[in-house]
Amino acid sequence: MPGERHALLIATGTYDNPTLRALRSPEQDVTALAAVLRDPGIGDFDAEILVDKPSHRLTRALESFFLGRGSDDTLLLHLSCHGIKDDDGQLYFAASDTDKDLPASTTVPAAFLRGQMERCRARSIVVLLDCCYSGAFMSSAKGDSVLHLKDELAGHGRVVLTATNRTEYAWEGEQVTARAPQLSYFTDALVEGLRSGAADLGGDGLITVNELYEYVYESVRRRGARQTPHMWADLQYQVVIARTPAAADSPVLVSPARRARVRRGRDALIRLDVTLEEAVFGAVKDIQVNTAIRCEECLGKGARPGTPEVLCDSCGGRGGESAEKLCPHCEGCGTAFLDPCPRCRGAARVSGRRTLTLKVPAGVFNGARIQLRGEGESGPGGGPQGDLYVEITELPHGELGRHGDADLHRYESVYLSVLKKGGTIEVATLDGPRTLRISRGLKSGTVLRLQGLGATRLEGGGRGDLLVTVLGRS
């Protein structure tokens, strides 16, 4: 590919400010993405990774990244972090030292990043934003729906792919029952599309930025994530992100009915609404899952009962010519059926519905995902089941709201006479009414604390506090 290819991948998952929830996905995101970008047979990028750095380190790294580039270079920038917006709707990318009250000096402002891109001489720049509100980055940019494919490998342009539109949150793949982190939906789709070559929608051995966007969009939406990837482009020619192995011509042979290759089933995702009380104290809920289940007529074999397997006459039972090239006729399993199951047609699975009982852990929060191993769809060819992820949606409470991970918050109106003279008031909590003492001369707007009446801590046990903001009234 002409010119140099450089990538900068920035991940921020740990924050000094307690109001910014820690994220488990970012470091995993950049590590996995860097592996496919650095692969000389795929991206062939010189990729640098920055994890949990303060804002001044990030702005310096970004300015250096765009400085001194040649016009034929291809640059790729990936950001996985919290995105925050100020009262004017301006977007900022959070750093490890971000203070939400001082976004201009403790974040990477989107305006700063756009300025570096505009001054850069490289004509091919791709920006991948995996953060909340990322769609606000190019809110005034125009999308080019017509591509001029003059030269497949010498594309030029400015392209921005974002995980969300301007109002959605980017849900990270967090597990409640296990500490092992996952990739976010958006980056997971990026990595899978590049690594497997599935994003090569044209089948020409090249993955263009438009093909990558189409693949990511369909993948994210198919998994049920509440976010909509977007793309903004100002292109002169096409921009190629990666290569895929060239597809060789395969002979067309006649054989018995094809048996589905044995593979693990895909992971499934459903959303579950819980009340604030259920999130704080835990609950037991029945959930229904529509997915692929084992075919009971053939007991997951794929063949009509009593039908023998035979060797695939295309590969002679070897499954493929090499470990990298699977036999297209039997999809690598090496066998076929003379008479497939009439219900599943040899796939060994059918569509169905299952009812599961889920124990919602005390302290679960909005957007968290609970992993149920082996409860996803059944694999093709009788393969093992994937996992099921249950994403928690915490329903609004009429009076109480979350404050951080474990504290709750409410407002309480108090007569000015009580604030002046002092006294007690009764406050409704999730544990029932509690008495709150008002000291003499307390000012309206003061926050008082009822210890141990907040939400359960998901990890570590114990409960947070209930913060009561006292508002005076006449």
N, C-alpha and C positions, 0 to 999 in steps of 0.2 A: 504494500500500500504506500502511495507517495507521501513524502513528508514524515515528520516524527509524530509519534502517538503517545500522548501523556495523559495520565488520569490522576486526579486528586480526590480521595475519598475521606470525608469528614464525618465522624460519629461522636455524638454527645449523649450519653445515657445517665451520667452521674452529675448532679447539680448541687452547688453549695446552698442555694436558696430552697428551703423546705417546701415552698409553695409550688415548685416544679417537681412533679412526680418522677422518680427514677424510672428509666426505660431499660429494659433488658435486651431489646432487639438491636439497637444501633451498632454495637461492636460486632455482633454476629453478621449484620447486614454487610458492612464494609469488608470484613474478612472473606466472606463467601464471594462477594462481587469481585474483589481484587483477584481472587484465584482464577476466575474465568477471564477477566480482562488481561491478566499477565500471560495466560496460556498462549504460546506462539502460534498454536494451531487454531485459536479462536479470536481473541482480541488483539494480541501482540502489543499491549500497552505497557509503558513504563509507569507503574501505579504506585503512588505514595499514600499511606494511611495515617490519619491523625485521629486519636481517640481521647476524649475528655480533656480538651485543651481550653485555656481561658481565651477570652475574646481577642486580646491583643495578639496572641499567637496565631489565631485563625485569620485575622485580617492581614497580618504580615504574610502568612503562607499563601493566601489568595492573591495578594498583589504580586508576589514572586511567581506564582503559578502562571499568571497571564502575561508576565513581563518578558520581553525579548523573544517572542515566538515568531516563527516564519509563517508566511502566508499559506503554505501548503500543509502546515501542521494540523493535526486533529486533537482537540482537547476535550476531555470528559471530566465533569465535576459531579460528584454525588454527595448530597447532604442528608444525613439521617439524624434528626434531633426534634426538639420541641419547636414549633413555630408559634410566635406570639404577635398580636396586633395591638397597636396603641389606639387611643380614642379617635384618631383621625383615619384609622384603617390602614396605617402603614405596617408592612410586614417586617419582622426581625427574626433571625435564626439564633436560637439560644445557644450559649456557650456554658462551660462548667461554672463560670463566675457570674452568670447573668443575674442582674437585679431587675425585676420586672418594672420597678419605678424609674430605672435609669436605662432604658433600652438603647438609647443612642450611643452610650459609651460602654455598655457591658454586653453587647450582642454583636452579631454581624448583620448590619442593616441590609435589607434587600436592595436599597438604592446604591449602597456601596458596591455590592456584587455586580449590579447592572453596569455601573460606571467602569469597573475593571473589564468587563466583557466588551463594552463599546470601544475602549482604547486599545484592545488587543488586536494585533495584526493577523492572527490566525483566523482564517475564514470559515473553519469548521469547528464549532463549539457546541457541545451537547451538555446540558445541565439536567441532572436527575434529582428531584426534590422529594424526599420522603419525610414529610412533616405535616403537622396540622396547618391548615390555611394556606398550603403551598400554592394553591391556585391564584392567590392574590399577587404572586410574584410578577406575572406578566398580564395583569388585568387590563392593560390598555394596548397590548400587542395584537397584531393581526395574524390570523392563521392562513397559511397558503395551502389551498386544497389541490393545487395543480403542481405536479413535479415534472421537471424537465430532465429526463434521464440521458444527458449528453455523454456522461462518462461515469460508469458505475463506481469506480474506485477514486475518483478525484472530486468527490462532492464537496460543496462549500455551503455554509449557512449557519444560522443561529437556531438551535432547537432546544426547547425546554419541555421536559416531561415531568408532570407533577402527580403526586399520589391522590390529591383531592381537588375538589372545586374550592370556591372561596369560603364556604361555611362548614364543610365537613371536618371531622377529625380523622387522622390516620391511625387506625387501630393496630397496635403492635401485637405480635403473637406471644402473649404472656400466658404462662400456665400457673394456675393456682396450686395444683397438687404436686408440682415438681419444680425444682430450681433451674433445670436446664432451659436456657432461652431458645427462642425460635427466631427465624427471620420475619420481618414484617411482610404483610401480604404483597405490597408493591415490590419490594426488593426481592422477595422470594420468586415472584413471577419473572422479574428481570433475569435473575440467575438461572432459573430453570429454562427459560427461553433461549438463553445464550449457550448454556452447557449442553443441553440436549439437541440443540439445533431446531427445536420446534418452532422458533420464531422466524425461521426461513420460510415464509409463507409462499414465496415464489418458486421455491425448489431449485434455485440457481446456485446454491452454495454460498450465498451472501445474505447477511442480515442487515437490512437498512434500518434507519431510525424509524421510518414509518411502519415497517413490518414489526419492529420491536414494540412500538406503541400499540398496534392492533392486537398483538399477542397478549401484552400485559393487561390491556383494557378488558378483553374477554376473560382472561384468567381471574382477575380480581372480581369482576362482576359475577362470574360463574360460581365462585366460592361464597357468595352472599355477603361480602364485606360492604359495610355502609360507607363506601367512598367511591368516587368516580375519577379515575385517572384522566388527565387532560394533556393536550399537546398544543404548544404554540410554535410556529415555525416561520422563519424568514429565509427561504431557500432559493439559491440559484440552481444548484444541482442536487442530486441525491447524496446523502451522507451514509457511509457504510460503517456500522459498529463492529461487526465481526464476520468471520468466515465459518462455514460449516463443512464437514467432509463431503466431497462430491459424491453424489448418488450414482452408483453404477447400475447399468442396465441388468435386469434380472430376467432369466428365462421364464417363459410362461409354460407350465407343465400341467398335465391333467393328473389328478390324484384323488384319493378319497376325500370326504368332507373335511375341511380344515378344522383343526382343533385350536381353540384360543390359547395363546401363550400364557403360561402360568405367571401371574404377576400379583404383587401386593395391591390391594384395593386402595383407592384414593381416600385421603382424609375428608371428613365431612364437617360442616359447620352449621349450627343452628343458633338462634338467639332466644334467650329466656328472660322474660320480664319478672323482676322481683321488686317487692316493696322495700322501703327503707328499713322497716322492722325486720324483714327476712334477710336483708343484707347484713344488718348489725348482729342479729342473734343466730342466723343460720336457719335453714328450712329443708324439708324433704319435698321434692317436686317430681311429678310424673311428666315425662317428655315423650313426644312422638317424633320418630325419625323416618322420613321417606328416603330410602336409599336402595342400593342393590344388595339383595340377600341371596343366600345359597339356594340353588334350585333343589327342591325336595324330591322332585320326580326322579332325578338322576343322582341325588345325594351329592351334588357338587362334582360329579365326574365329567359331565358334558356329553355323555353318550347314552343312547337308549340302553336300559339294563340288559346285560348279557352280550352287548356288542364289544368285540375285541378291538384293541388298538393295533395299528400297523405302523411300520416305519414310514416316514414321509419320503415319497419317491423323488423329491427335489434335492434333499440333502443326505438321504440315506440314513437318517436318524442322528446325524451329527449336530443338527441344530443350526449350522451355519458354516461358512467357509473359514471363519476365524472368530476369535473372541469379540472382535469389533463389528463383524458383519454377520447379522443374523439372517437365517433363511427366511425370505419373505413369504414362503408358502405355508410354513407351519409356525411362523413368528418365533422361531428359535427353540420350540419345545421338542422338536425331533420326531413327533408322532402325529398321527391323524386318526380319525374315526371313520369306519365304514358306514356307520349309521348314527348320526348325532341325535341327541335328545330332542324330541319334537317341541318341548316347551321352551327350553332355553337356547335351542339351535346350536348346541355345542359350547356356549359361553360359560356354562356351569353356574350361572346366576340369573336372577330375574328381579324386576322391580317389586318392591314391597314396603311395608310399614312395620316398624318395631316400636314397642312401648318400653321405655326404660325408667327406672327410679333413680333420681339424682339427689345426692346429699349436697346442698349448697352450704359451703363452709361459712361460719360466722366471720364477718369482717370483709367479705368479698365486696369489690367496688365496681363501679360502672366501667364497662369496657374490658374487664378481666375475662380470661378464658379458662375454663376448666377442661382438662384433657381426660378423656375416657379411652384408655388404650384398647384397641381391638373392637371398638364399637362403631367404626366407620363402615364404608361399603365393602362387600365381599370382593375379593380379587378375581379378575378374569381367569378362566381355566382352573378354577378351584383354588386360587391363591389365597394367602392370608388376608384377613380384614385390615383395613386402615384404621385410623383413630378418629374419634368424634370429638370435636371441640364445641363447647357450649359457651357462647359469649353472653355475658351478663349485661342486661339493660336495667339500670336502677330507675324505677319510676319516681317522679317528683313527689315530695311530701308537702303537705299544705303549710306547715309551719317550720319544719326543720330542714337544714341543708348540711352538706358535707363541708368541712374546713380542713383541708389536708387529708391525710390517710385515715386518721382515727378520731379526730375531734368533730363534734357537731356544733351547729350554730343556730341561734334563733334570736328574734327581736321581741322585746317585751315592753309594752307601754306602761308607764308608771306615772301616777299623778304627781304634779310638781310639788304639791304639799308634802308628799311622802319623801321625795328627794331632798326637800329642805329640812324636814324634821327627823328623817330616818324612820325605819320600821322594817316590816317584812312583807313579802309578796309570795304568792303561790305560782309556781312555774310548772307547766305541763312538760313531762319528759317521756321518753320511751319506756321508762321504768315506773311510770305513774307520777302523780303530782309531788313536787318537792318544794320546800320552803327556802327562799333566798333572802338573805339579810341585806337591807339597804342602809348604808351608813349615812349619818347626817351630812348634808351638803354635797351629796353625790351629784356629779354633773351629768347632764343628758349626753348620751353617746358613750358612756363608760362601759367597758366590757368586763363582766364578772364571770367567774369560772365555777362550775359545779363539777368537782372531780369525780372521775370514774363513771360518768353518765354519757359518755360518747360512744363511738363505734368500737367494736372488737378489733384488735390488731390482728391482721391476717397471719403475720409471721411474728412470733415472739410472745403472743398471748397478751392478756390484760386488755384494758379498755382506755380509750382516750377520755377527754373531758367535754362537757357541754358548755359552750361559750354563749353567754347571754348579753346582748347589747341592750342596755337600758335606754329607752327613749322617753323623755318627759312629755306629758300632756296636761292640759289645763282641765 
